[in-house]
């Protein structure tokens, strides 16, 4: 029953996201790519509408679940009727023919990926939620929302407001908790599977979208499967799929943002960037600035395109991101903004504070960490050579160095490098100059943050590989708005 509810909720999001595509992109998106992006758009739209419904109207999650179901069915009646008509032709679909063409080494990689999916499913079915933050917040909050207004509400000045009487963190975004509470509503009951089932879905979407990207870049299925296997083989990745944390959610929305930016789906990329923010504050503080800078400089420095079109594209990106503004306003009104925790250390540098309680890179200051190692050595020890990520970051660094010439020679490549530089700088700053240094020292949050970033790095490396393989002889942008030829994925 639990797995059926997961499938039901997934396809509900797919149809909701698909219905929004005409407003989000001018490109015809099909196949596996459509499956991934439509579900992500549906997850964001569904949970954002749920937030609005509960906040502005004072409704319950149970009432909203019925409303969104009816709306999704109503807007998709033509698509549903078309699917019913086409059902008899399913045995002749091209995907069944492609299965027969799978080489033996591709089959091995597919078995490897299947094992990862089965392992996550086994954890969800056989193991309880056991990690601290998942128990305290990421599972407890959706359980409280599912329980009704007596446990959790958005009515300010009440003991139940944001579940404060239970000790919940009020500034954490509510995207995934609302999605889990909706799943429990459709299931008509709460259990540990419901509390973490999105981890399995998001893992499948993550490896699927990486496959789509590399198939597009290389035109070779074995290379796409290899890239997918790399993501799936990061040691921490599979465990996060069943942990109850939301880092895989941030990872897939960040990957989708970068992918749709590369494909020039402006409004859709902005919406997906908002989705990353809606999952966790990392999406706002760490990943949004680099995306904004990359999108701005790419469109500003494009040649052979009118300034009106440039500003139109930037406006579309901004319009997509603006869908998260109601939450940011709500967060600023009723809790501490994530920006305040990041900017405070900078303010301290220019104030009279002589002994801050955060770590500085080269000069050890503050009594709390005065005998602790510098953040540079900890990054090297825990991230680049530690066991949580294997050799991923060492190999990724070498790959970027090898592809640097190709990326620099291309306008989009340069903007993607800018995205990497800004994001890495923010991560370095957060875990060096703010109290988050402690989480680098004790090896907790840093691993999950880098896990959020890793798949996007791989997709950017894939774009560099495309530039290298293709040579960009005829399609080298260098200021021209030209894309590689589209292939079926």
Secondary structure, DSSP 8 states (H G I E B T S, - for coil): -HHHHHHHHHHHHHHHHHHHHHHH-SS---HHHHHHHHHHHHHHHHHHHHHHIIIII---HHHHHHHHHHHHHHHTHHHHHHHHHHGGGGGG-HHHHHHHT--HHHHHHHHHHHHHHHHHHHHHHHS----HHIIIIITHHHHHHHH-TTT-B--TTSTTBTTGGGT--TTS--HHHHHHHHHHHHHTS--HHHHHHHHHHHHHHHHHHHHHHHHHHHS-HHHHHHHHHHHHHSHHHHHHTTTS-SHHHHHHHHHHHHHHHHTT-HHHHHHHHHHHHHH-THIIIIIHHHHHHHHHHHHHT-SSS-HHHHHHHHHHHHHHHGGGHHHHHHHHHHS--HHHHHHHHHHHHTSS-SS-SS--SSS--SSTTTTS--HHHHIIIIIISSSSSTTHHHHHHHHHHHTHHHHHTSHHHHHHHHHHHHHHHHHHHHHHHSTTHHHHHTTSHHHHHHHHHHHHHHHHHHHHHHHHHHTTTTT--TTS---------
